Amino acid sequence: MVGPHHISGVGHFDGMALKAPDVFSMPMCDRCHRLMPPQGWDQALVDRQAEWVLRTQMMALEAGVEL
């Protein structure tokens, strides 16, 4: 199953009861989502979030989606 993941564990998008804005979200499978904060912590995945968000935004723009 794939669902939205809001970037977390990075900069000011980290902390109790904080969630990044929707524009900083990306599709992510359940298995990978469980490895992200706060459920888990796979540093390699955490470090690549910004790249994934940018790739998701670029694909959306290329498809004509207004961000």
C-alpha positions as CSV (number, residue, x, y, z in Angstrom):
1,M,0.0,0.0,0.0
2,V,1.2,3.5,-0.8
3,G,0.3,6.6,1.0
4,P,1.5,10.2,1.6
5,H,4.6,10.8,3.8
6,H,5.4,14.3,5.0
7,I,9.1,15.0,5.3
8,S,10.2,14.5,8.9
9,G,13.4,14.3,11.0
10,V,15.0,17.1,8.9
11,G,15.6,20.7,10.0
12,H,12.5,22.5,11.4
13,F,10.2,19.7,10.2
14,D,11.1,17.8,13.3
15,G,9.5,17.9,16.8
16,M,6.6,17.0,18.9
17,A,3.2,17.6,17.1
18,L,4.9,19.2,14.0
19,K,4.1,18.1,10.5
20,A,5.5,19.5,7.3
21,P,3.2,21.3,4.9
22,D,1.5,19.1,2.3
23,V,3.9,20.5,-0.4
24,F,6.7,18.7,1.4
25,S,5.1,15.2,1.1
26,M,5.7,12.3,-1.2
27,P,4.2,8.9,-1.9
28,M,5.8,6.1,0.2
29,C,5.0,2.5,0.7
30,D,3.9,1.2,4.1
31,R,7.2,-0.7,4.7
32,C,9.4,2.4,4.1
33,H,7.0,4.6,6.0
34,R,7.5,2.5,9.1
35,L,11.2,3.0,8.8
36,M,10.8,6.8,9.1
37,P,10.4,8.9,12.2
38,P,8.6,8.6,14.6
39,Q,7.9,4.9,14.0
40,G,11.5,4.0,13.2
41,W,14.7,5.5,12.1
42,D,16.6,4.5,9.0
43,Q,19.1,7.3,8.6
44,A,19.7,6.5,4.9
45,L,16.0,7.0,4.2
46,V,15.8,10.1,6.3
47,D,18.7,11.7,4.5
48,R,17.1,11.1,1.0
49,Q,13.7,12.7,1.9
50,A,14.5,16.1,0.4
51,E,15.6,14.4,-2.9
52,W,12.4,12.4,-3.0
53,V,10.2,15.5,-2.3
54,L,11.9,17.4,-5.1
55,R,11.5,14.5,-7.5
56,T,7.8,14.2,-6.6
57,Q,7.3,17.9,-7.2
58,M,9.2,17.8,-10.5
59,M,7.0,14.9,-11.8
60,A,3.9,16.8,-10.7
61,L,4.9,19.9,-12.5
62,E,5.8,18.0,-15.6
63,A,2.3,16.4,-15.4
64,G,0.7,19.8,-15.2
65,V,-0.2,19.8,-11.5
66,E,-0.2,23.2,-9.9
67,L,1.7,23.2,-6.6
